[in-house]
């Protein structure tokens, strides 16, 4: 088995609403060989990965997967289960997976993941296991598992960040990992707030820098009459000894810039210990400070938004003797506690046997292999940091009002909206003055001790931080997602135009580019994942309006979590035979993802005149907005009070909402309908109005938007744009499928009086049948046809698509006048030279800009003698 291709879906996708990875694999001749027919495969597999026994598989019974193995199942299915089992083994809670045949030995495997790098490494191991079991070669399984744990340890979400992100998602805010590091954005657009562990987007950089300097922090607090330990910077050995004498033993030596208790040496009792300690630290830390050692308990107070939200008593790690086991064995037993893990992966951290532990044990007159008396307590470290094995006890309810006020003063003195204040005192319930000191202030405090204390009540610090950065009103920008086959670009533009006129900064993605507040920041087909992400992460955007195309959904899934409103304009036959989408049922399944990924209280706008759109209604769980051109549509006969209905009645747009009927405006008052003659644009108006009603936009604002959106405006570029070229009506449209051609040509036929010339073609990735049908439709409506081809042939040979279109023309009318000019620009020039005043020329274009330049030159009378090259068919 080998991997052919890997696709990582970072959000909801066509396979699952969970994050998934797709592996395309080659079974290398084993597509029809069940594992039961491979000698010792099943036995060795289950022996290596006993976690597979817990998999119920599709038959949903105990050891269901084992039963499948015995009956005979295939390698792709087995690999899927191995990937899930190994992720579970290393502590990742994932369960979803499936495998399907592509063709012959080619299969795809889908599996859920949480941590991308770890999941990809797990998939590599799974493939190696399958191959090792087939070829009967050893595999260093346990070593590979340890490696996976290391990868996971570097990647997993720490408890501080996780608590913030978890609460954000609990209140409906999306969370986006920026890159693969520790930065996360909560919310989209203008409501996006970036965090790094427990540092918020509001935290001031200068304040963080000050808190990182322990000496400067001490000086600022001293000026504000906060009790701190007396001390100063160490400049040399002589200065060190002088300061120790001045301060008085015992003293503390520590780095001026440090964290997690690294390099801190406490309770130095005399000059010899001091010199030894200095010698130990001087090569590791450039700047050190010396200060008075205060005996007392170690407390950490967490301040959020200048309010004390938690307090913990921290104790150094210790063991209790049992009269039988050595200190070494007691530490080993302590580390077996399931609550202890590496670094921050568990509520407590395993104790590592290092120089500090050995020194602490030695100072107490003990050795590692010594047996403690029963009940005897031995501390393993001097410091109580959780990162080195310490424990915590919640004492939030014990801290006295005086100390609460003092901690708030500390935070304000440093201007820190989030901080952890280390206090040394015997009793946190007594005022600190004359009873203890503030030791340090941490600008990015670890929250684990408050979230999962060893004893006492857990404190939801994540909630406090999210509420602070959102001023107690967590709120995301609205997201409107538009998909469908035809009309989605115009619908997207209409919605964006209306919201922009209301004063919102709209971020819009479309097939013509990305626009932020009407400024184009990228041109081209921007209807996929990355384009949407650029809008969602733009801090100016107040509303996101995202055209969401089939290709992007298949390749990368959705860039957003859930939308407030989704629009499905229609689902028509297009793009079949591409990306594994071979039927209308497949296409409907893809489009339905947009309708599924909507908030519970959101809306999905559905075309009630489109039969294929109605087939996905059972997949949509939110409320619906139905739009129809037909006031007799069955959907209007049994209205649901939770849903909204928009339809045409006596040429008026009517809205039925909350059991009340409203008239929006007459369709003839809407410029892009050309007096109500462009049926397809009436549908687009209804779809856009439906989305705006669902967004609770005032009806007057909706009317203002749709009646000021002009057919030939820059905002409607490429959609039935009309030009007068010396009496010849020229229409440019991006129609590129059967329904698009039918809609545009039927509308033109109704409008025009002279001859109708057409420059026609479609993208090369369409089905042969579609190309021929385009030819038939064109032959039916057009008086003269010029067949052209796109520059991007999309895998076709030159002239291949044109030949198919010609076959369709001849099938409809063997006497139809046509010619083939493959170059789009030259085809337009020929049509303009042929047409007379009163005639119409329609071009279904690939690239609009060169065509507009040609039209401008003809309009100015500069191109009467422009020639063209007539391409022969291959």
ABEGO torsion letter per residue (X at the ends): XBBABBBBBABBBAABABBBBBBBBBAGGAAABBAAABBGAAAAAAAABAAAAABAEAAGBBGAAAAAAAAEBBAAAAAAAAAAAAAAAAGBBBABBBBBBABEABBBBBBBBABAAAAAAAAAAAAAAAAAAAAGBBBBAAAAAAAAAAAAAAABBBAAAAAAAAAAAAAGBBBBBBEABABBBBEBEAABBBBBEABBAABBAAAAAAAABAAAAAAAAAAAGBBBBBEBBBABAAAAAAAAAAAEOBBBBBBABBBGGBGBBBGBABAAAAAAAAAAAAAABABBBBBBBBBEBBBBBBBBGGBBABBBBBBBBBBBBAGABBAAAAAAAAAABAABBBEAABABBBBBBBAAAAAAAAAAGBBAABBBBBGBBBBABABABAAAGBBBBBAAAABBAAAAAAAAAAAAAAGBABBBBBBBBABAABBABGAEBBABBBABBBAAAAABBABEBBBBAAAAAAAAAAGGBBBBBBBBBBBEABGAAAAAAAAAAAAAAAGBBBBBBBAAEBBBGGBBABBEBBABAAAAAAAAABAABABBBBBBBAAAAAAAEBABABBABBBBABBBBBGBGBGGBABAAAAAAAAAAAAABBBAABBBBBBAABAAAAAAAAABABBBBBBBABAABAAAABBBAABBBBBBBGGBBBBBBGGBBBBABBAAABAAAGGGABAAAAAAAAAAAAAAAAAGBBAAAAAAAAAABBAABAAABGBGBBBBBGGBBBBBBABABAAAAAAAAAAAAAABABBBBBBBEBBAABBAAAAAAAAAAAAAABABBBBBBBABAGGBBBGAAAAAAAAAAAAABAABBBBBBABAAAAAAAAAAABBBGBBBBBBBABAAAAAAAAAAAAAGAAAABBBBBBBBX
